[in-house]
């Protein structure tokens, strides 16, 4: 009668058979020349600062445009007062309003 092999012997026989039937490793390509630049070290994601929100760019207003804006504002201030009062005071108030709006 044929003797039954123990399970440990079967496993050892299988692994020995696999080891002998391995294919040879393929040749690796040659290493890159030493002149290659090393990869830059990356900063960890936690070290990044959140980007600050930028205010929209304001268009430059010419002196002539600013003058016209003050002139119109002074007119409406004078109209609101029934055109009674000092024109220079209306103009000064209009300049203040326009300056605040342009900031």
Backbone bond lengths (Angstrom), bond angles and torsions (degrees), N, CA, C in turn:
res aa  C-N    CA-C-N  psi(-1)  N-CA   C-N-CA  omega(-1)  CA-C   N-CA-C  phi
1 X - - - 1.419 - - 1.518 111.05 -
2 X 1.314 111.82 146.44 1.457 115.62 179.20 1.515 109.17 -83.82
3 X 1.293 113.52 136.99 1.459 117.29 -179.43 1.539 109.20 -81.56
4 X 1.286 114.95 139.16 1.467 119.79 177.00 1.523 108.76 -79.67
5 X 1.326 115.32 134.20 1.457 119.15 179.59 1.519 108.92 -77.06
6 X 1.282 114.49 145.86 1.460 120.80 177.65 1.537 108.62 -68.38
7 X 1.326 119.26 150.16 1.458 122.11 -179.04 1.533 112.76 -57.03
8 X 1.290 119.31 -34.47 1.457 122.00 180.00 1.518 109.92 -67.71
9 X 1.340 116.65 -37.18 1.460 120.13 179.55 1.536 109.71 -69.17
10 X 1.343 117.36 -37.09 1.462 120.78 179.10 1.526 110.35 -62.82
11 X 1.322 116.79 -44.45 1.460 120.94 -179.03 1.516 110.33 -64.38
12 X 1.339 117.43 -39.90 1.462 121.01 179.86 1.519 110.39 -66.68
13 X 1.314 117.48 -38.22 1.451 121.25 179.79 1.529 110.44 -66.11
14 X 1.341 117.47 -41.22 1.455 121.82 -179.72 1.530 111.14 -64.45
15 X 1.328 117.66 -44.21 1.460 119.93 -178.89 1.510 110.95 -68.35
16 X 1.332 117.83 -33.44 1.461 120.43 177.54 1.522 109.94 -68.25
17 X 1.323 117.15 -36.91 1.454 120.88 179.53 1.532 110.22 -68.42
18 X 1.319 117.07 -38.86 1.470 120.89 179.22 1.523 110.21 -66.38
19 X 1.296 117.14 -39.38 1.460 121.10 -177.94 1.519 110.87 -64.66
20 X 1.298 118.05 -34.18 1.456 119.95 -177.64 1.521 112.40 -83.44
21 X 1.332 118.56 -16.84 1.463 120.63 -177.98 1.531 112.62 -99.06
22 X 1.316 118.33 10.16 1.468 120.47 -179.89 1.513 109.45 -68.46
23 X 1.338 114.80 145.48 1.455 121.07 177.05 1.527 108.46 -81.48
24 X 1.307 116.80 151.42 1.470 118.27 178.07 1.531 110.01 -68.06
25 X 1.317 117.02 146.14 1.466 122.42 -179.05 1.513 109.64 -68.44
26 X 1.330 115.57 142.22 1.466 120.69 178.98 1.519 108.84 -71.53
27 X 1.299 115.67 148.76 1.462 120.44 -179.74 1.528 109.13 -66.13
28 X 1.313 116.30 135.43 1.465 121.35 -179.93 1.523 108.55 -83.54
29 X 1.341 116.50 147.06 1.465 118.97 178.13 1.527 110.35 -67.06
30 X 1.313 115.77 157.12 1.461 120.74 -178.61 1.524 109.74 -64.04
31 X 1.310 116.59 148.87 1.463 122.35 -179.92 1.520 109.25 -66.55
32 X 1.330 116.54 155.05 1.458 122.05 178.87 1.524 108.87 -66.10
33 X 1.310 117.59 150.23 1.464 119.98 179.09 1.526 111.01 -62.26
34 X 1.299 117.16 157.69 1.461 123.02 -176.78 1.519 112.26 -67.79
35 X 1.327 119.11 -11.53 1.460 121.91 -178.38 1.528 112.48 -78.81
36 X 1.314 117.84 -6.20 1.462 120.58 -179.27 1.525 109.54 -66.36
37 X 1.337 115.86 142.39 1.462 120.75 -179.54 1.521 109.52 -76.79
38 X 1.331 117.99 137.83 1.463 119.78 177.41 1.526 109.91 -71.09
39 X 1.302 116.19 151.65 1.463 121.10 -179.92 1.521 109.30 -68.13
40 X 1.334 116.04 139.33 1.464 120.78 179.92 1.520 109.27 -72.93
41 X 1.315 115.27 141.32 1.464 120.31 179.30 1.529 108.72 -71.99
42 X 1.303 117.01 134.45 1.458 121.56 -179.73 1.515 109.27 -93.16
43 X 1.328 115.21 144.46 1.454 120.32 176.58 1.521 108.30 -79.94
44 X 1.316 117.30 146.91 1.461 118.74 177.77 1.532 110.20 -65.91
45 X 1.305 116.00 150.06 1.458 121.69 -176.20 1.527 111.70 -61.95
46 X 1.324 118.04 -31.18 1.457 120.95 -177.96 1.526 111.65 -68.97
47 X 1.325 118.19 -22.23 1.456 121.54 -177.40 1.525 112.14 -80.12
48 X 1.324 119.25 -11.42 1.452 121.52 -178.62 1.517 110.36 -72.51
49 X 1.334 115.60 140.12 1.452 121.00 176.99 1.520 108.47 -92.95
50 X 1.324 117.93 143.99 1.465 118.96 178.19 1.524 109.46 -66.45
51 X 1.303 115.14 143.59 1.460 120.59 -179.47 1.528 109.84 -70.42
52 X 1.315 115.50 133.99 1.457 120.46 178.54 1.522 108.66 -75.04
53 X 1.311 115.46 141.84 1.458 119.12 178.68 1.520 108.70 -74.12
54 X 1.302 115.67 130.24 1.450 120.88 -179.36 1.516 109.42 -93.49
55 X 1.333 114.76 139.40 1.452 119.82 176.01 1.521 107.97 -74.44
56 X 1.318 117.17 146.60 1.462 118.51 179.42 1.536 109.96 -61.73
57 X 1.298 115.05 143.86 1.465 120.21 -178.96 1.529 109.19 -65.93
58 X 1.321 115.17 134.10 1.456 119.84 179.33 1.522 108.98 -92.06
59 X 1.302 114.97 135.93 1.459 119.88 178.71 1.531 108.53 -74.95
60 X 1.295 116.50 139.09 1.457 121.00 177.76 1.528 108.96 -70.21
61 X 1.319 115.20 135.42 1.465 120.10 -179.97 1.519 107.50 -106.45
62 X 1.292 114.93 130.48 1.466 119.84 -179.21 1.532 109.62 -70.91
63 X 1.311 116.72 156.52 1.470 119.22 177.88 1.529 112.45 -58.96
64 X 1.323 117.09 -34.42 1.465 120.03 179.47 1.535 110.97 -66.37
65 X 1.341 115.97 -40.12 1.470 119.67 178.41 1.532 110.67 -66.46
66 X 1.338 116.12 -40.70 1.465 119.92 179.53 1.528 109.79 -63.91
67 X 1.319 117.09 -42.65 1.466 121.62 178.72 1.523 110.68 -58.32
68 X 1.337 115.75 -45.39 1.465 120.33 179.90 1.527 111.17 -62.38
69 X 1.336 116.64 -40.00 1.469 120.69 179.25 1.529 110.66 -63.88
70 X 1.318 117.01 -43.14 1.472 121.22 178.90 1.523 109.67 -65.02
71 X 1.332 117.05 -41.22 1.462 121.96 -179.78 1.534 111.14 -59.82
72 X 1.319 116.70 -46.21 1.468 120.90 -179.92 1.526 110.55 -66.63
73 X 1.320 116.42 -42.19 1.471 119.88 179.46 1.527 110.45 -63.80
74 X 1.331 117.69 -40.42 1.468 121.12 179.26 1.528 110.31 -64.02
75 X 1.315 116.83 -38.35 1.464 120.60 178.01 1.530 110.29 -60.39
76 X 1.347 116.98 -47.04 1.465 119.77 -178.22 1.528 111.87 -68.52
77 X 1.309 117.71 -31.78 1.469 120.66 176.01 1.531 109.13 -67.13
78 X 1.334 116.78 -42.95 1.467 120.63 178.72 1.529 110.78 -65.38
79 X 1.325 116.54 -40.40 1.467 120.38 178.06 1.519 111.20 -61.85
80 X 1.344 115.32 -41.61 1.467 120.15 179.54 1.537 110.22 -61.04
81 X 1.340 117.66 -30.39 1.471 122.22 179.79 1.526 112.75 -94.74
82 X 1.328 116.82 11.44 1.465 121.15 177.34 1.518 112.11 71.68
83 X 1.304 118.43 25.06 1.463 125.31 -179.28 1.522 111.65 56.50
84 X 1.324 115.49 26.53 1.455 121.00 176.89 1.523 107.19 -112.08
85 X 1.324 116.18 122.08 1.457 120.28 179.45 1.510 111.23 137.85
86 X 1.294 114.51 -169.87 1.460 121.33 -175.61 1.525 110.57 -88.51
87 X 1.329 117.45 124.85 1.462 122.45 -178.89 1.526 110.89 -64.93
88 X 1.339 116.61 -35.30 1.463 119.59 179.01 1.533 111.36 -66.43
89 X 1.311 118.12 -34.72 1.465 122.05 177.82 1.530 109.84 -67.66
90 X 1.350 116.07 -39.55 1.465 119.28 177.42 1.533 109.97 -64.23
91 X 1.333 115.58 -41.88 1.464 120.27 -179.73 1.537 110.51 -64.46
92 X 1.311 117.85 -43.10 1.464 121.80 -179.56 1.528 110.63 -63.55
93 X 1.327 116.72 -41.70 1.463 120.39 178.09 1.530 110.81 -65.07
94 X 1.322 116.52 -38.22 1.467 120.88 178.81 1.526 110.75 -65.93
95 X 1.333 117.44 -39.82 1.460 120.59 178.02 1.527 111.49 -62.21
96 X 1.322 116.16 -39.91 1.469 120.43 178.15 1.536 110.42 -63.27
97 X 1.324 116.91 -45.33 1.465 121.55 -179.48 1.539 110.99 -61.85
98 X 1.311 117.26 -46.08 1.461 121.81 -178.18 1.532 110.09 -66.24
99 X 1.327 117.36 -40.85 1.468 120.87 178.41 1.522 110.87 -59.60
100 X 1.324 117.13 -42.43 1.483 121.21 178.77 1.526 110.60 -64.72
101 X 1.315 116.96 -40.04 1.461 121.05 -178.90 1.517 112.34 -68.61
102 X 1.313 117.59 -31.39 1.461 121.73 -176.72 1.522 113.50 -85.57
103 X 1.308 118.20 -6.98 1.478 120.66 178.78 1.474 111.27 -73.06
